[in-house]
Every structure is written in structure tokens, then in C-alpha cells.
């Protein structure tokens, strides 16, 4: 045995020891390294991150990947949009903690939720720039509680739809102020409404959390700011109107908070700038809503791409195998574009299956979730742009009256819990590729094939 071979074997043994140590605590599993079975208990991202000093650092972007402390961060996350509203009332506040606890138990590490409620019941923003302090304190609680469970938040700043006020409420405020407005899409063009939105952005980003005294724009618990939930501007199918708004608002957010990531909140429809890609759209109407995936993201201030996946509402409500084919092709086309054209990560910010769909069954929903995870892993293995996904949506028990058909209660759906947990563990292994800051000078060139031995079982 020459010296090189001897050193290599020592390093291999040390790698096994390091991984074994990093992945101790909680859910039991067995994996194999060089033919030896190693028994472990939770090797989630949270425990690994905690081992490093200052682990709760701001999420950043390096090329096509998210990173924390210069280590890769692949995301398995979820949506629960109503957290702020539930946190207002002491009788429902515990549900916020409950959903974070349950999500954390299966390795979910990012939650997307609303940082808006405009002019509605329990409104955060009662009228332009007038806020309810009790509701703001509820948002403070949500952010502080997320940190306790090592869950980061993507905070959306306004809705395209009328739920929780959104774009229509801003237009109503404008009309109440005497503006001559005839379309909700004038939200994007009228200077007064633009200033209403900017005022909200400025107020939220500069908010000092009453639970921990950390200004929102300085809090690493916040993963990213989302400009709008599912923006559309059907009155201008050319895409020019929405493009101008995105360009202005992305830069405006960055001018206040240059440290956090920014994303748009798009559904991912291809538009006029890429006629060769519209074949991947779910229907022809998708080309007429004023969005343009490539063009919208290829601007200053936007750090990563956002895409939603709803075959059951875009193609047909009746479930069939064509939905699974769509999910795969939809994801693969956007991952390819994010990688080769945009040079940024892409997160599939909403996906799910409604129990109200004709022909719905739980095994089909499991297949959709598994398809999403498998497609992402195919990108992750190559270091590609497929950076993560956020299930729509995770609920705790006792909140059925809020269910839109897509709610997943993890404690009542063991099959989904198992699928989600396995995916979390797989991503945690990728996130640990350069743990301990490349002490051997690996320069992030570990062979991913070696890592695959740690989870050879199929979804």
C-alpha cells in the first residue's frame, strides 16, 4: 500500500465518522457506506447547521445554488398562508407553533406565508400606511416562532387576488381617494397605487420585531421577500406592463434591504419573449395573462425563479396520467431555463392536489409529490438549478374549516409524511457535502455518486 492509498483510506474512514456524527439524533434509519451498514437517527439539515458557529446566517445565492455559510442549501418546504391571522388571537396562536413543530419533525425547513392582509378582517394594513399594531405583533410572533423551529420564511408582500385584500383592495383605496380607476390592473401603472405598495414594502422591511428586537431586513429567519403572490396583468398580454412593475419593485426592495433574496411569485407561464417555450404551458390562456417567465426573471434585483404547479386547475380537474406527465415536463423545462438561460436557482413555490378533484385518491396525490421530489433530485445530483419545492399546503389538526382542498395534515397522512421525510433526509445529505468547510481542500468537488450510496432506495 503506497502513501497515497493509505491517506485516501484514512480520509474515507474519517468521512464516515464525520457523517455519522453529523446525522445523529431522532428518526431511525439505516444506510450503507463502503459495504458497511450505519444506523442513524435524524440527519436533518437543522442539526447539521447547528453544529457550525453562526449557523443561523442569511441565505445567499451563489450562481445556481442557495448557500448558507458557503454551504449548499436545497429546500424542502411548505406553505401555510394564514399564520399571521391565527397568531393575532391567543385562542388560535398555538396552531402556529403546532404547524412549525409538525413540519420540522419531517425535515421541512422553509415556509411561505403572507406578510399582508389589506383592508379585510384582521387587516395588517387597514388603509394605506395605517397599520394594526396587534396584527403586526402577530407577524412578529410568526417570525420569532419560526426561528425557534429552525424554519425560514418566504414572506409575500401582496396578493394578485382579492383574498386578504391584495391588488383589488389597493384599487379600491385609490377609488376611495378620488382616483379615476377602471381596472384592477391599474395597480401596476398608477403612480399613487405604486406608492401605496412601496409604502407597505418600506414599513414591513423596516419593522423591528417586538419579540426579539431584530429588524425584519436584518433577520436571517427570513429566506426571501416575494413581490406578489401569482401576479397577472391580463389587460396587457404583451407583458410590458407587468415587466415594468417588476423591474421597479425588485430594485426598490433591494434599495431598502440588499441582504435578503428577492423573488417575484410567478406561476411560471411562458410568454411572448420565448415562443419556442410556450409549448410547455398548460393551456393557451397562460400566454394571455401578461406574464413571461424568462423575461420577468432576467432583470436586476431578482435572485431566484418561482414557479407553481397546478395540473388539476390548469389542464383539467378530472385526474388522469396526463397530469403527471405535465408536472415532469413543466418542472424540467423551468429547471433547464433557470440553469442555462437565467443562471439562477428555481423554487417550485406551490404544488399540490385537491381532494375535491373528480377521481381524487390519496395514492395519486402521493405520486404527484413523489414526481416533484424525483424531478428535483435529478437536478440536485448534478448541482443544477432545481433548488427546492414548497407543498401547498400544510395544516395542523383542527383547522379543516380553512381547507381549500389542498391541505395536508401530516399527522393524518402517514404516506405523505414518509415521502416528505425521506426527501428531507436526502437533501440534508446534499446540504452536508461541504460540511466543515472543505477541510481537505475539496473545493466542493466531492463525488455525488459516492453520496448516492447513502440513500439507494427509491421514492
QUIUR-V320617 format. One record per residue. N is the residue number from 1. RES is the residue in three letters. SS is DSSP state (alpha for helix, beta for strand, coil for the rest). NEAR is the number of other ideal C-beta (glycine too) atoms within 8 Angstrom. D_FIRST is the distance of its C-alpha to the first C-alpha in Angstrom with 1 decimal. Layout:
n->N res->RES ss->SS near->NEAR d_first->D_FIRST
n->N res->RES ss->SS near->NEAR d_first->D_FIRST
//
This chain:
n->1 res->UNK ss->coil near->3 d_first->0.0
n->2 res->UNK ss->coil near->5 d_first->3.8
n->3 res->UNK ss->alpha near->5 d_first->6.7
n->4 res->UNK ss->alpha near->6 d_first->8.2
n->5 res->UNK ss->alpha near->8 d_first->6.2
n->6 res->UNK ss->alpha near->9 d_first->6.5
n->7 res->UNK ss->alpha near->8 d_first->10.0
n->8 res->UNK ss->alpha near->8 d_first->10.8
n->9 res->UNK ss->alpha near->8 d_first->10.3
n->10 res->UNK ss->alpha near->8 d_first->12.4
n->11 res->UNK ss->alpha near->9 d_first->14.9
n->12 res->UNK ss->alpha near->9 d_first->15.3
n->13 res->UNK ss->alpha near->8 d_first->16.1
n->14 res->UNK ss->alpha near->8 d_first->18.5
n->15 res->UNK ss->alpha near->8 d_first->20.1
n->16 res->UNK ss->alpha near->12 d_first->20.9
n->17 res->UNK ss->alpha near->8 d_first->22.4
n->18 res->UNK ss->alpha near->10 d_first->24.4
n->19 res->UNK ss->alpha near->13 d_first->25.8
n->20 res->UNK ss->alpha near->10 d_first->26.7
n->21 res->UNK ss->alpha near->7 d_first->28.5
n->22 res->UNK ss->alpha near->12 d_first->30.2
n->23 res->UNK ss->coil near->13 d_first->31.6
n->24 res->UNK ss->coil near->10 d_first->33.1
n->25 res->UNK ss->coil near->5 d_first->36.9
n->26 res->UNK ss->coil near->6 d_first->39.4
n->27 res->UNK ss->coil near->6 d_first->39.2
n->28 res->UNK ss->coil near->6 d_first->36.9
n->29 res->UNK ss->beta near->9 d_first->34.4
n->30 res->UNK ss->beta near->8 d_first->31.2
n->31 res->UNK ss->beta near->10 d_first->28.4
n->32 res->UNK ss->beta near->11 d_first->24.9
n->33 res->UNK ss->beta near->10 d_first->21.5
n->34 res->UNK ss->coil near->6 d_first->18.5
n->35 res->UNK ss->coil near->4 d_first->20.7
n->36 res->UNK ss->beta near->7 d_first->21.8
n->37 res->UNK ss->beta near->6 d_first->25.5
n->38 res->UNK ss->beta near->11 d_first->26.5
n->39 res->UNK ss->beta near->7 d_first->30.1
n->40 res->UNK ss->beta near->12 d_first->31.8
n->41 res->UNK ss->coil near->11 d_first->35.4
n->42 res->UNK ss->coil near->11 d_first->36.6
n->43 res->UNK ss->coil near->15 d_first->34.2
n->44 res->UNK ss->coil near->12 d_first->37.1
n->45 res->UNK ss->alpha near->12 d_first->37.3
n->46 res->UNK ss->alpha near->10 d_first->39.7
n->47 res->UNK ss->alpha near->14 d_first->37.4
n->48 res->UNK ss->alpha near->14 d_first->34.5
n->49 res->UNK ss->alpha near->11 d_first->37.0
n->50 res->UNK ss->alpha near->8 d_first->38.4
n->51 res->UNK ss->coil near->8 d_first->35.2
n->52 res->UNK ss->coil near->8 d_first->35.6
n->53 res->UNK ss->coil near->3 d_first->38.3
n->54 res->UNK ss->coil near->6 d_first->41.3
n->55 res->UNK ss->coil near->10 d_first->39.9
n->56 res->UNK ss->coil near->8 d_first->43.4
n->57 res->UNK ss->coil near->8 d_first->43.6
n->58 res->UNK ss->coil near->7 d_first->45.5
n->59 res->UNK ss->coil near->13 d_first->44.1
n->60 res->UNK ss->beta near->8 d_first->43.5
n->61 res->UNK ss->beta near->12 d_first->42.7
n->62 res->UNK ss->beta near->6 d_first->40.1
n->63 res->UNK ss->coil near->6 d_first->40.8
n->64 res->UNK ss->coil near->11 d_first->40.5
n->65 res->UNK ss->beta near->11 d_first->39.2
n->66 res->UNK ss->beta near->15 d_first->40.6
n->67 res->UNK ss->beta near->12 d_first->38.7
n->68 res->UNK ss->beta near->12 d_first->39.2
n->69 res->UNK ss->coil near->9 d_first->37.6
n->70 res->UNK ss->coil near->7 d_first->35.7
n->71 res->UNK ss->beta near->12 d_first->34.1
n->72 res->UNK ss->beta near->11 d_first->35.2
n->73 res->UNK ss->coil near->11 d_first->38.1
n->74 res->UNK ss->coil near->12 d_first->38.8
n->75 res->UNK ss->beta near->13 d_first->42.1
n->76 res->UNK ss->beta near->13 d_first->43.4
n->77 res->UNK ss->beta near->14 d_first->47.0
n->78 res->UNK ss->beta near->13 d_first->50.6
n->79 res->UNK ss->beta near->14 d_first->54.2
n->80 res->UNK ss->coil near->11 d_first->56.9
n->81 res->UNK ss->coil near->9 d_first->59.7
n->82 res->UNK ss->coil near->9 d_first->62.2
n->83 res->UNK ss->alpha near->13 d_first->60.4
n->84 res->UNK ss->alpha near->15 d_first->62.7
n->85 res->UNK ss->alpha near->10 d_first->65.9
n->86 res->UNK ss->alpha near->12 d_first->64.7
n->87 res->UNK ss->alpha near->14 d_first->63.8
n->88 res->UNK ss->alpha near->11 d_first->67.4
n->89 res->UNK ss->coil near->7 d_first->68.8
n->90 res->UNK ss->alpha near->4 d_first->67.7
n->91 res->UNK ss->alpha near->4 d_first->68.3
n->92 res->UNK ss->alpha near->9 d_first->65.6
n->93 res->UNK ss->alpha near->13 d_first->63.3
n->94 res->UNK ss->alpha near->6 d_first->61.1
n->95 res->UNK ss->alpha near->11 d_first->60.2
n->96 res->UNK ss->alpha near->13 d_first->58.3
n->97 res->UNK ss->alpha near->10 d_first->56.1
n->98 res->UNK ss->alpha near->10 d_first->55.8
n->99 res->UNK ss->alpha near->13 d_first->54.6
n->100 res->UNK ss->alpha near->14 d_first->52.0
n->101 res->UNK ss->alpha near->9 d_first->50.8
n->102 res->UNK ss->alpha near->12 d_first->50.5
n->103 res->UNK ss->alpha near->14 d_first->48.8
n->104 res->UNK ss->alpha near->13 d_first->46.3
n->105 res->UNK ss->alpha near->7 d_first->45.5
n->106 res->UNK ss->coil near->11 d_first->44.2
n->107 res->UNK ss->coil near->17 d_first->42.3
n->108 res->UNK ss->coil near->15 d_first->44.9
n->109 res->UNK ss->coil near->14 d_first->44.6
n->110 res->UNK ss->beta near->15 d_first->47.4
n->111 res->UNK ss->beta near->17 d_first->51.1
n->112 res->UNK ss->beta near->15 d_first->53.6
n->113 res->UNK ss->beta near->15 d_first->57.2
n->114 res->UNK ss->beta near->13 d_first->60.5
n->115 res->UNK ss->coil near->10 d_first->61.4
n->116 res->UNK ss->coil near->14 d_first->64.9
n->117 res->UNK ss->coil near->13 d_first->68.0
n->118 res->UNK ss->beta near->14 d_first->71.0
n->119 res->UNK ss->coil near->10 d_first->74.6
n->120 res->UNK ss->coil near->9 d_first->74.0
n->121 res->UNK ss->coil near->3 d_first->74.0
n->122 res->UNK ss->coil near->9 d_first->72.1
n->123 res->UNK ss->coil near->12 d_first->71.6
n->124 res->UNK ss->coil near->13 d_first->69.2
n->125 res->UNK ss->beta near->14 d_first->71.2
n->126 res->UNK ss->beta near->7 d_first->74.9
n->127 res->UNK ss->beta near->7 d_first->76.2
n->128 res->UNK ss->coil near->9 d_first->74.7
n->129 res->UNK ss->coil near->9 d_first->73.0
n->130 res->UNK ss->beta near->6 d_first->74.6
n->131 res->UNK ss->beta near->10 d_first->72.1
n->132 res->UNK ss->coil near->9 d_first->72.4
n->133 res->UNK ss->alpha near->6 d_first->70.6
n->134 res->UNK ss->alpha near->7 d_first->70.1
n->135 res->UNK ss->alpha near->15 d_first->68.2
n->136 res->UNK ss->alpha near->11 d_first->66.1
n->137 res->UNK ss->alpha near->9 d_first->65.2
n->138 res->UNK ss->alpha near->14 d_first->64.1
n->139 res->UNK ss->alpha near->13 d_first->61.7
n->140 res->UNK ss->alpha near->12 d_first->60.5
n->141 res->UNK ss->alpha near->12 d_first->59.8
n->142 res->UNK ss->alpha near->14 d_first->57.8
n->143 res->UNK ss->alpha near->15 d_first->55.6
n->144 res->UNK ss->alpha near->12 d_first->55.1
n->145 res->UNK ss->alpha near->12 d_first->54.5
n->146 res->UNK ss->alpha near->13 d_first->51.9
n->147 res->UNK ss->alpha near->12 d_first->50.0
n->148 res->UNK ss->alpha near->7 d_first->50.0
n->149 res->UNK ss->coil near->11 d_first->48.2
n->150 res->UNK ss->coil near->10 d_first->45.8
n->151 res->UNK ss->coil near->14 d_first->47.5
n->152 res->UNK ss->beta near->12 d_first->48.3
n->153 res->UNK ss->beta near->14 d_first->51.5
n->154 res->UNK ss->beta near->17 d_first->52.6
n->155 res->UNK ss->beta near->13 d_first->56.3
n->156 res->UNK ss->beta near->14 d_first->58.7
n->157 res->UNK ss->coil near->13 d_first->61.7
n->158 res->UNK ss->coil near->14 d_first->64.4
n->159 res->UNK ss->beta near->16 d_first->65.0
n->160 res->UNK ss->coil near->10 d_first->66.2
n->161 res->UNK ss->coil near->9 d_first->68.1
n->162 res->UNK ss->coil near->8 d_first->71.0
n->163 res->UNK ss->coil near->6 d_first->69.0
n->164 res->UNK ss->coil near->10 d_first->68.9
n->165 res->UNK ss->coil near->15 d_first->71.2
n->166 res->UNK ss->alpha near->15 d_first->69.0
n->167 res->UNK ss->alpha near->13 d_first->70.3
n->168 res->UNK ss->alpha near->10 d_first->73.7
n->169 res->UNK ss->alpha near->12 d_first->74.4
n->170 res->UNK ss->alpha near->16 d_first->73.8
n->171 res->UNK ss->alpha near->14 d_first->76.3
n->172 res->UNK ss->alpha near->9 d_first->78.8
n->173 res->UNK ss->alpha near->13 d_first->78.5
n->174 res->UNK ss->alpha near->14 d_first->79.3
n->175 res->UNK ss->alpha near->9 d_first->82.4
n->176 res->UNK ss->alpha near->6 d_first->83.5
n->177 res->UNK ss->coil near->7 d_first->83.3
n->178 res->UNK ss->coil near->4 d_first->85.7
n->179 res->UNK ss->coil near->9 d_first->83.3
n->180 res->UNK ss->coil near->3 d_first->84.3
n->181 res->UNK ss->coil near->10 d_first->81.2
n->182 res->UNK ss->coil near->4 d_first->81.3
n->183 res->UNK ss->coil near->7 d_first->77.7
n->184 res->UNK ss->alpha near->7 d_first->74.7
n->185 res->UNK ss->alpha near->12 d_first->72.7
n->186 res->UNK ss->alpha near->12 d_first->74.7
n->187 res->UNK ss->alpha near->11 d_first->72.3
n->188 res->UNK ss->coil near->11 d_first->70.0
n->189 res->UNK ss->coil near->9 d_first->72.7
n->190 res->UNK ss->coil near->10 d_first->75.3
n->191 res->UNK ss->alpha near->5 d_first->74.7
n->192 res->UNK ss->alpha near->9 d_first->76.0
n->193 res->UNK ss->alpha near->17 d_first->73.7
n->194 res->UNK ss->alpha near->12 d_first->70.7
n->195 res->UNK ss->alpha near->8 d_first->71.7
n->196 res->UNK ss->alpha near->13 d_first->72.0
n->197 res->UNK ss->alpha near->13 d_first->68.4
n->198 res->UNK ss->alpha near->10 d_first->67.2
n->199 res->UNK ss->alpha near->10 d_first->69.1
n->200 res->UNK ss->alpha near->14 d_first->67.2
n->201 res->UNK ss->alpha near->13 d_first->63.8
n->202 res->UNK ss->alpha near->9 d_first->64.7
n->203 res->UNK ss->alpha near->10 d_first->65.9
n->204 res->UNK ss->alpha near->11 d_first->62.9
n->205 res->UNK ss->alpha near->12 d_first->60.2
n->206 res->UNK ss->coil near->10 d_first->62.0
n->207 res->UNK ss->coil near->11 d_first->62.7
n->208 res->UNK ss->beta near->8 d_first->61.6
n->209 res->UNK ss->coil near->13 d_first->60.4
n->210 res->UNK ss->coil near->6 d_first->62.8
n->211 res->UNK ss->coil near->7 d_first->60.1
n->212 res->UNK ss->coil near->6 d_first->57.5
n->213 res->UNK ss->coil near->5 d_first->59.2
n->214 res->UNK ss->coil near->8 d_first->56.6
n->215 res->UNK ss->beta near->9 d_first->58.1
n->216 res->UNK ss->alpha near->14 d_first->57.0
n->217 res->UNK ss->alpha near->10 d_first->55.8
n->218 res->UNK ss->alpha near->6 d_first->53.5
n->219 res->UNK ss->coil near->11 d_first->52.1
n->220 res->UNK ss->coil near->8 d_first->48.6
n->221 res->UNK ss->coil near->11 d_first->49.7
n->222 res->UNK ss->beta near->13 d_first->51.3
n->223 res->UNK ss->beta near->9 d_first->48.8
n->224 res->UNK ss->beta near->13 d_first->51.3
n->225 res->UNK ss->beta near->14 d_first->55.0
n->226 res->UNK ss->beta near->16 d_first->56.4
n->227 res->UNK ss->coil near->14 d_first->59.5
n->228 res->UNK ss->coil near->13 d_first->61.2
n->229 res->UNK ss->beta near->12 d_first->60.6
n->230 res->UNK ss->coil near->11 d_first->60.9
n->231 res->UNK ss->coil near->14 d_first->63.1
n->232 res->UNK ss->coil near->10 d_first->65.4
n->233 res->UNK ss->coil near->14 d_first->68.3
n->234 res->UNK ss->coil near->9 d_first->70.0
n->235 res->UNK ss->coil near->7 d_first->73.0
n->236 res->UNK ss->coil near->11 d_first->70.9
n->237 res->UNK ss->coil near->9 d_first->68.7
n->238 res->UNK ss->coil near->7 d_first->67.8
n->239 res->UNK ss->coil near->16 d_first->65.5
n->240 res->UNK ss->alpha near->7 d_first->66.9
n->241 res->UNK ss->alpha near->14 d_first->68.4
n->242 res->UNK ss->alpha near->16 d_first->65.4
n->243 res->UNK ss->alpha near->12 d_first->63.1
n->244 res->UNK ss->alpha near->9 d_first->65.3
n->245 res->UNK ss->alpha near->13 d_first->65.3
n->246 res->UNK ss->alpha near->14 d_first->61.5
n->247 res->UNK ss->alpha near->11 d_first->61.1
n->248 res->UNK ss->alpha near->9 d_first->63.5
n->249 res->UNK ss->alpha near->12 d_first->62.3
n->250 res->UNK ss->alpha near->15 d_first->58.6
n->251 res->UNK ss->alpha near->10 d_first->59.2
n->252 res->UNK ss->alpha near->10 d_first->61.7
n->253 res->UNK ss->alpha near->14 d_first->59.2
n->254 res->UNK ss->alpha near->10 d_first->56.6
n->255 res->UNK ss->alpha near->6 d_first->59.4
n->256 res->UNK ss->alpha near->10 d_first->59.7
n->257 res->UNK ss->coil near->10 d_first->56.2
n->258 res->UNK ss->coil near->4 d_first->53.6
n->259 res->UNK ss->coil near->6 d_first->50.7
n->260 res->UNK ss->coil near->10 d_first->50.8
n->261 res->UNK ss->beta near->12 d_first->50.0
n->262 res->UNK ss->beta near->13 d_first->52.9
n->263 res->UNK ss->beta near->16 d_first->53.3
n->264 res->UNK ss->coil near->13 d_first->56.5
n->265 res->UNK ss->coil near->12 d_first->56.6
n->266 res->UNK ss->coil near->15 d_first->57.2
n->267 res->UNK ss->coil near->9 d_first->57.2
n->268 res->UNK ss->coil near->11 d_first->55.5
n->269 res->UNK ss->coil near->12 d_first->58.2
n->270 res->UNK ss->coil near->13 d_first->57.9
n->271 res->UNK ss->coil near->15 d_first->60.9
n->272 res->UNK ss->alpha near->9 d_first->62.8
n->273 res->UNK ss->alpha near->7 d_first->60.1
n->274 res->UNK ss->alpha near->12 d_first->57.7
n->275 res->UNK ss->coil near->5 d_first->59.9
n->276 res->UNK ss->coil near->5 d_first->56.9
n->277 res->UNK ss->coil near->11 d_first->55.5
n->278 res->UNK ss->alpha near->11 d_first->58.6
n->279 res->UNK ss->alpha near->5 d_first->57.8
n->280 res->UNK ss->alpha near->8 d_first->55.4
n->281 res->UNK ss->coil near->10 d_first->58.2
n->282 res->UNK ss->coil near->8 d_first->59.4
n->283 res->UNK ss->coil near->7 d_first->63.0
n->284 res->UNK ss->alpha near->6 d_first->65.3
n->285 res->UNK ss->alpha near->6 d_first->66.7
n->286 res->UNK ss->alpha near->13 d_first->63.3
n->287 res->UNK ss->alpha near->12 d_first->64.1
n->288 res->UNK ss->alpha near->8 d_first->67.4
n->289 res->UNK ss->coil near->11 d_first->66.5
n->290 res->UNK ss->coil near->16 d_first->65.8
n->291 res->UNK ss->coil near->14 d_first->62.1
n->292 res->UNK ss->coil near->15 d_first->59.5
n->293 res->UNK ss->alpha near->17 d_first->55.9
n->294 res->UNK ss->alpha near->14 d_first->54.4
n->295 res->UNK ss->alpha near->11 d_first->57.2
n->296 res->UNK ss->alpha near->16 d_first->57.6
n->297 res->UNK ss->alpha near->13 d_first->54.0
n->298 res->UNK ss->coil near->7 d_first->53.7
n->299 res->UNK ss->coil near->10 d_first->55.4
n->300 res->UNK ss->coil near->6 d_first->55.0
n->301 res->UNK ss->coil near->10 d_first->54.4
n->302 res->UNK ss->coil near->14 d_first->52.9
n->303 res->UNK ss->coil near->9 d_first->49.2
n->304 res->UNK ss->coil near->15 d_first->48.4
n->305 res->UNK ss->beta near->18 d_first->50.0
n->306 res->UNK ss->beta near->13 d_first->51.8
n->307 res->UNK ss->beta near->15 d_first->52.6
n->308 res->UNK ss->beta near->12 d_first->54.3
n->309 res->UNK ss->beta near->11 d_first->54.2
n->310 res->UNK ss->coil near->9 d_first->57.3
n->311 res->UNK ss->alpha near->14 d_first->57.7
n->312 res->UNK ss->alpha near->12 d_first->60.3
n->313 res->UNK ss->alpha near->6 d_first->62.7
n->314 res->UNK ss->alpha near->8 d_first->61.9
n->315 res->UNK ss->coil near->9 d_first->61.8
n->316 res->UNK ss->coil near->5 d_first->63.8
n->317 res->UNK ss->coil near->8 d_first->64.2
n->318 res->UNK ss->coil near->7 d_first->63.9
n->319 res->UNK ss->coil near->12 d_first->60.3
n->320 res->UNK ss->coil near->7 d_first->58.7
n->321 res->UNK ss->alpha near->5 d_first->55.4
n->322 res->UNK ss->alpha near->8 d_first->56.3
n->323 res->UNK ss->alpha near->12 d_first->55.6
n->324 res->UNK ss->alpha near->11 d_first->51.9
n->325 res->UNK ss->alpha near->8 d_first->51.6
n->326 res->UNK ss->alpha near->11 d_first->53.3
n->327 res->UNK ss->alpha near->15 d_first->51.1
n->328 res->UNK ss->alpha near->10 d_first->48.0
n->329 res->UNK ss->alpha near->9 d_first->49.5
n->330 res->UNK ss->alpha near->14 d_first->51.1
n->331 res->UNK ss->alpha near->15 d_first->47.9
n->332 res->UNK ss->alpha near->9 d_first->45.8
n->333 res->UNK ss->alpha near->10 d_first->48.4
n->334 res->UNK ss->alpha near->14 d_first->48.6
n->335 res->UNK ss->alpha near->14 d_first->44.8
n->336 res->UNK ss->alpha near->8 d_first->44.7
n->337 res->UNK ss->alpha near->13 d_first->47.6
n->338 res->UNK ss->alpha near->17 d_first->46.2
n->339 res->UNK ss->alpha near->12 d_first->42.9
n->340 res->UNK ss->alpha near->5 d_first->44.3
n->341 res->UNK ss->alpha near->8 d_first->47.8
n->342 res->UNK ss->alpha near->12 d_first->48.0
n->343 res->UNK ss->coil near->8 d_first->44.5
n->344 res->UNK ss->coil near->14 d_first->44.8
n->345 res->UNK ss->coil near->14 d_first->43.8
n->346 res->UNK ss->beta near->15 d_first->46.2
n->347 res->UNK ss->beta near->14 d_first->47.2
n->348 res->UNK ss->beta near->15 d_first->49.2
n->349 res->UNK ss->beta near->14 d_first->51.6
n->350 res->UNK ss->beta near->11 d_first->53.6
n->351 res->UNK ss->beta near->14 d_first->53.1
n->352 res->UNK ss->coil near->12 d_first->54.5
n->353 res->UNK ss->coil near->11 d_first->56.8
n->354 res->UNK ss->coil near->12 d_first->60.3
n->355 res->UNK ss->coil near->8 d_first->61.5
n->356 res->UNK ss->coil near->5 d_first->64.8
n->357 res->UNK ss->coil near->12 d_first->63.7
n->358 res->UNK ss->coil near->6 d_first->65.4
n->359 res->UNK ss->coil near->8 d_first->62.9
n->360 res->UNK ss->coil near->11 d_first->60.7
n->361 res->UNK ss->coil near->7 d_first->58.3
n->362 res->UNK ss->alpha near->7 d_first->55.5
n->363 res->UNK ss->alpha near->7 d_first->52.9
n->364 res->UNK ss->alpha near->11 d_first->53.7
n->365 res->UNK ss->alpha near->13 d_first->53.2
n->366 res->UNK ss->alpha near->11 d_first->49.8
n->367 res->UNK ss->alpha near->9 d_first->49.0
n->368 res->UNK ss->alpha near->15 d_first->50.1
n->369 res->UNK ss->alpha near->13 d_first->48.0
n->370 res->UNK ss->alpha near->10 d_first->44.9
n->371 res->UNK ss->alpha near->11 d_first->45.6
n->372 res->UNK ss->alpha near->14 d_first->45.8
n->373 res->UNK ss->alpha near->12 d_first->42.4
n->374 res->UNK ss->alpha near->9 d_first->40.7
n->375 res->UNK ss->alpha near->14 d_first->42.0
n->376 res->UNK ss->alpha near->14 d_first->40.9
n->377 res->UNK ss->alpha near->10 d_first->37.3
n->378 res->UNK ss->alpha near->10 d_first->37.1
n->379 res->UNK ss->alpha near->12 d_first->37.8
n->380 res->UNK ss->alpha near->12 d_first->35.7
n->381 res->UNK ss->coil near->8 d_first->32.5
n->382 res->UNK ss->coil near->7 d_first->33.1
n->383 res->UNK ss->coil near->7 d_first->34.1
n->384 res->UNK ss->coil near->10 d_first->37.6
n->385 res->UNK ss->coil near->13 d_first->41.0
n->386 res->UNK ss->beta near->14 d_first->41.6
n->387 res->UNK ss->beta near->12 d_first->41.6
n->388 res->UNK ss->beta near->15 d_first->43.4
n->389 res->UNK ss->beta near->13 d_first->46.5
n->390 res->UNK ss->beta near->17 d_first->49.3
n->391 res->UNK ss->beta near->14 d_first->51.0
n->392 res->UNK ss->beta near->9 d_first->54.8
n->393 res->UNK ss->coil near->13 d_first->55.5
n->394 res->UNK ss->beta near->14 d_first->54.5
n->395 res->UNK ss->coil near->13 d_first->57.4
n->396 res->UNK ss->coil near->9 d_first->57.7
n->397 res->UNK ss->coil near->8 d_first->60.0
n->398 res->UNK ss->coil near->5 d_first->63.7
n->399 res->UNK ss->coil near->10 d_first->63.8
n->400 res->UNK ss->alpha near->7 d_first->64.7
n->401 res->UNK ss->alpha near->4 d_first->67.8
n->402 res->UNK ss->alpha near->8 d_first->65.7
n->403 res->UNK ss->coil near->9 d_first->63.8
n->404 res->UNK ss->coil near->7 d_first->64.2
n->405 res->UNK ss->coil near->8 d_first->62.6
n->406 res->UNK ss->coil near->11 d_first->59.1
n->407 res->UNK ss->coil near->12 d_first->58.4
n->408 res->UNK ss->beta near->11 d_first->55.4
n->409 res->UNK ss->coil near->10 d_first->55.7
n->410 res->UNK ss->alpha near->13 d_first->52.2
n->411 res->UNK ss->alpha near->7 d_first->53.4
n->412 res->UNK ss->alpha near->5 d_first->55.4
n->413 res->UNK ss->coil near->10 d_first->52.9
n->414 res->UNK ss->alpha near->5 d_first->49.8
n->415 res->UNK ss->alpha near->9 d_first->48.5
n->416 res->UNK ss->alpha near->12 d_first->48.6
n->417 res->UNK ss->alpha near->11 d_first->47.2
n->418 res->UNK ss->alpha near->8 d_first->44.2
n->419 res->UNK ss->alpha near->13 d_first->43.7
n->420 res->UNK ss->alpha near->15 d_first->44.0
n->421 res->UNK ss->alpha near->11 d_first->41.7
n->422 res->UNK ss->alpha near->11 d_first->38.9
n->423 res->UNK ss->alpha near->13 d_first->39.3
n->424 res->UNK ss->alpha near->15 d_first->39.3
n->425 res->UNK ss->alpha near->13 d_first->36.0
n->426 res->UNK ss->alpha near->10 d_first->34.4
n->427 res->UNK ss->alpha near->15 d_first->35.7
n->428 res->UNK ss->alpha near->14 d_first->34.6
n->429 res->UNK ss->alpha near->12 d_first->30.9
n->430 res->UNK ss->alpha near->12 d_first->31.5
n->431 res->UNK ss->alpha near->12 d_first->33.3
n->432 res->UNK ss->coil near->13 d_first->30.3
n->433 res->UNK ss->coil near->12 d_first->27.9
n->434 res->UNK ss->coil near->12 d_first->28.2
n->435 res->UNK ss->alpha near->11 d_first->29.0
n->436 res->UNK ss->alpha near->6 d_first->28.5
n->437 res->UNK ss->alpha near->8 d_first->29.2
n->438 res->UNK ss->coil near->9 d_first->25.8
n->439 res->UNK ss->coil near->5 d_first->24.2
n->440 res->UNK ss->coil near->5 d_first->21.0
n->441 res->UNK ss->coil near->5 d_first->23.2
n->442 res->UNK ss->coil near->8 d_first->23.1
n->443 res->UNK ss->coil near->5 d_first->26.6
n->444 res->UNK ss->coil near->8 d_first->27.5
n->445 res->UNK ss->coil near->5 d_first->25.0
n->446 res->UNK ss->coil near->9 d_first->23.4
n->447 res->UNK ss->coil near->6 d_first->23.2
n->448 res->UNK ss->alpha near->11 d_first->26.3
n->449 res->UNK ss->alpha near->5 d_first->24.9
n->450 res->UNK ss->alpha near->7 d_first->22.4
n->451 res->UNK ss->alpha near->11 d_first->25.4
n->452 res->UNK ss->alpha near->9 d_first->27.5
n->453 res->UNK ss->alpha near->9 d_first->25.5
n->454 res->UNK ss->alpha near->10 d_first->27.3
n->455 res->UNK ss->alpha near->10 d_first->30.6
n->456 res->UNK ss->coil near->6 d_first->30.5
n->457 res->UNK ss->coil near->4 d_first->34.0
n->458 res->UNK ss->coil near->2 d_first->36.9
n->459 res->UNK ss->coil near->7 d_first->39.9
//
